[in-house]
Amino acid sequence: MATKKDIICEPAREDDVDELVDLCLLVEKQHEAYWSVRWQLRPDIRARYIRWMMGNLGQPRWLLLAARLAAPNGPVVLAGGLVAAITEEIPIYTYREYAFIHDLAVKPEFRRRGIARHLLEHARRWAADQGVNQLRLMAAHQNAAAVALFEKVGFRVTYHEMVWPTN
């Protein structure tokens, strides 16, 4: 496992976006393989993802993080990333907003080194600094490793999304 000093977690830069999109596409393709009725990807998804990330890069209510791993005697490489945003809640609860993690991905060769946990901890601090009391995400139930990590760091299952196709 990498130590916290080995992982550099910082706001993503414009030149990170292509690599972050490729990371997120790994997750999206995994989701589509689970059940394409729920996660059917558009043919131009990469271009759409790039426009979406570039449009939110540097926005005050968005967090685009790049996790870089400082390899011993080697280059610093982008190993993972996270995209989160402050989102409005429906007006029936005592809080108005929450933070939502849209994407979290770590390159396969860097998994199980604490990078995802580091990204999540950074996102939690950011959410608290934004004045929101919750950090949420959705995890595909088929992704047992991700679900286990999320529960280990403190996320609680609060509901199950269910999809009933209409055609």
N, C-alpha and C positions, 0 to 999 in steps of 0.2 A: 504494500500500500504506500502510495506517495504521502509524504508529510505535507502539512499545510504550507510550509515554506517552499515546497517544490511546485505547488499549484498557484499560478498567478490568475486571479479572477478579476476581470476589469470590464468596463463597458466596451462593447464591440465597436469596432471602427468600420468605416465604409469598406475598406479592403478586406474585412473579415466576412462580409455578407455572403459571397459566393460559397465559401467553405461552410458557413453556418447553414445555409440553405441545403447544401449537400448532406450535412448531418441530419437535418430535420427530415429530408426526403427518405433517409433510411427508416425512420420511425413511421412515416406516412405509408411507405410501401409495405412495412410490416403490418400496419393496421389494415390496409387494403387486402392483404393476404388472409387476414383473420375472417373478414366478411365484407366483400366489396359493395354489398347493398348499403351498408352504413358508411363506408369510407372509400367510395369510388373516386379515384383521382382524375382530374382533368388532364387532357394530353399536354397542355401548356403549363403544368403545375410549377415547373422550375421558374419560368418567367414571372408567373403570378406571385410566387413566394418572394422572389427578389424584389418586386415592386412593393409588396406588403412590408417586408423588412426595411427597405430603404425609406419608405414613407413614415415609418415609426422610429427609425434610428435617431437618437438624440431628443425625442419628444419627452417632456417632463413626466408624463404619466405612464411611460413605457420603460421597461428594463430589457435591454438586449445585452447579454453577458457572453464574454468569451473566456473560456478556461484554457490557460496555456500551461503546459508542463515543461518545466526546466529540466531537461535531461542532463545527467552528469556528462561533462565533456562533449556535449552536443548542442544542437540548436534548440531554441524554445519553439515548441510546436503547439498549434491549436488542437486541443484534445477533446473539447466539449463546448456546449453552449446552452443557453436558456433564454427564452422569450417570455416575458410576463407583462401584464398591464393592470392598471387600476380600472375596475369595472363597476358600473352602477348596479345596485341591488334593487329589486322591486320594492316599492315604498310601503311594505307592511312590517318590516323588521326595525329594530331599534338602531341599526347601523345603515348608512347610506351606500357604502362602497366596500369592496373587497379586492384583493389582488388575485389575479388568475394566471397560472402558468399555462401558456399556450403550447410551448414546446420545451423539451429538455432532451438532450441527446449527448452521448459520449461515443467517440469513435471506438469501434470494437476492440482494437488493439490496446486501448487505454482503460477499458472497463475493469471494475473491481479494484480500483486504486484510490477510491475516495473522492473522485472528481465530481460525480453527481451530487454527493452529499455536500461538498463544498459549494457547489452552485446553489443548491437548495438553501443552505445556511445564509448565503449572501442574499438570496431573494427574500428570505424571511426578514432579515435586518432591513432591507430596502422597504418592504411592505410596512414594517413597524414605523420606519422613518416617515412614510407617507401618511401615517395616521390611521391606517386600516387595521382591523382586529382579526382578519382572516387571510390566509393564503390558501388558495384552492387549486386543484388540478383534477384532471380526469385521467384514469389509467385503464387501459384495456385489460379486462380480467384475464385474458390469455397470457399477458406478460407478467408472469409470477415473480420474476426477479425485480421488476420495477415496483410492483405492488408491495413486495416485502421490504424494499428500501424505503418507500414512502411511509409505511407503517412504522418502521424502525426509527425514523427521524421524528415521528410524532403526528403524521397525518392520520385522521380517523375516517373510516368509511361512513358516509352519511346518507347515501342513497345509491341505488343501482339504476343506471340509465338502461331503458329497454326500448327496443325498436320493433315496430310492427309494420312491415311493408304493406303498402296500400295497393300494390298491383300484382 
